[in-house]
Amino acid sequence: MNEKSKRVVLCGGNPHYDLDVVSFQRWGMGSASPHFREDVDRMCIMHRATKWAQPVEGREHHSSWFMGINHPDANLIAAAPELLEALEKLAGNGHTEDCNLLRFADGKCDCGVTLATDAIAKAKGETK
C-alpha cells in the first residue's frame, strides 16, 4: 500500500513483490475496480476484471448485476480458505519417517509438511 499515491496493489512473485497480482483503479464515479494481470509476449498487462467476467452458474438471471470473475489469480484468492484448511490438515499429520531422509544441513525438511507449515504461516501473516 502506498498512502502517498493512495494506491493498493496485491503483490507476489519471486523474488518477493516484483509481480502485481491485483491492482485497483477508479471506475467512473463509482468504487474501485480490480485489475488482473495478463502475460502477453513476455509483457504483463493489467486489465479490468470485466475482461474475465462471466455469469455465475445458477444465477444467470442476475448477470446484469452479479457476475463472477474467472481468472486464475481470482480463482486462487477465492479458494484460499479451503486451501488453508487443507494445508492445516496436512501439517497436522506431522512429519513421517521418510522426512528424515529429506533433511537439509540446517535441519529443515524438504517435504510437504514443511511446505504446508511455511505456507500457513505466510497466509496468517506470521512471516516476513
FISETI-666437 format. One record per residue (C-alpha): x, y, z. Coordinates in steps of 0.001 Angstrom, whole numbers, padded with zeros to 6 digits, always signed. Example, Ala and Ser with C-alpha at 12.3 -4.5 7.8 and 13.67 -1.06 7.14 Angstrom:
BEGIN
+012300-004500+007800+013670-001060+007140
This chain:
BEGIN
+000000+000000+000000+001256+003466-000848-000570+006056+001254+001045+008936-000615-000299+007900-004015-003402+006245-002493-002637+003008-004364-003251-000555-003197-001733-003498-005090-001644-007158-004142+001909-008234-004964+003532-011617-005312+006200-013250-007380+009691-014429-006801+011670-012510-005683+009024-011057-003428+006881-008128-004553+008052-007995-008169+004700-009012-009642+001397-007129-009455-001306-009762-008984-004280-007440-008465-004454-003654-008563-007404-001347-008165-008410+001671-010210-011337+004032-010083-014252+003034-012304-016118+006181-013273-017674+007940-010287-018283+004612-008528-015945+002491-006488-012651+000919-007467-012410-001919-009961-009888-004735-009604-007426-005204-012433-005778-008598-013021-002614-009295-014931-002358-010995-018272+001016-012105-019572+001272-011451-023307+004527-011872-025232+006619-011606-022049+004784-008409-021074+002485-008045-018107-000664-006082-018920-003254-005204-016288-006874-005439-017454-010110-004530-015683-011763-007601-014177-014686-007230-016583-012491-008949-019200-012935-012216-017267-016484-011637-016013-018991-014389-016627-022426-015323-015293-022449-017402-012123-023921-020848-012675-027479-020951-011394-027667-017157-011168-027539-016294-014861-030775-014344-014464-028854-011862-012251-025975-011404-014706-026728-007700-015179-025610-007057-011587-023976-010272-010308-021065-011816-012227-018119-013987-011320-014523-013441-012374-012862-016446-013998-009188-015507-013799-006539-017839-012316-005495-015336-009636-009106-014540-008697-009899-018258-008505-006889-018848-006263-007876-015981-003957-011428-017336-003763-010122-020823-002915-007768-019522-000204-009916-020562+002805-010241-024152+001542-006547-024292+000647-005580-023061+004105-007813-025692+005722-006243-028446+003576-002718-027269+004446-003571-027193+008146-004807-030801+007935-001645-031839+006065+000606-030085+008565-001406-031572+011443-000449-035065+010286+003169-034204+011075+006391-035490+009620+006794-039121+008646+009885-041275+008926+010591-040592+005256+011066-036935+006152+014319-037790+007910+015762-038741+004519+014885-035301+003139+016515-033132+005796+018931-030403+004806+022071-029451+006718+020121-026736+008565+017666-029358+009871+014772-028258+007694+012828-030904+005877+012010-030640+002174+008650-032402+002372+005010-031388+002017+004602-030846+005758+007335-028198+005842+005987-026513+002727+002477-026573+004214+003668-025149+007527+005535-022327+005773+002502-021525+003590+000194-021492+006634+002487-019043+008416+002568-016807+005335-001238-016936+004967-001650-015930+008609+000861-013078+008331+003350-014780+010631+006328-014469+008258+008304-011519+006965
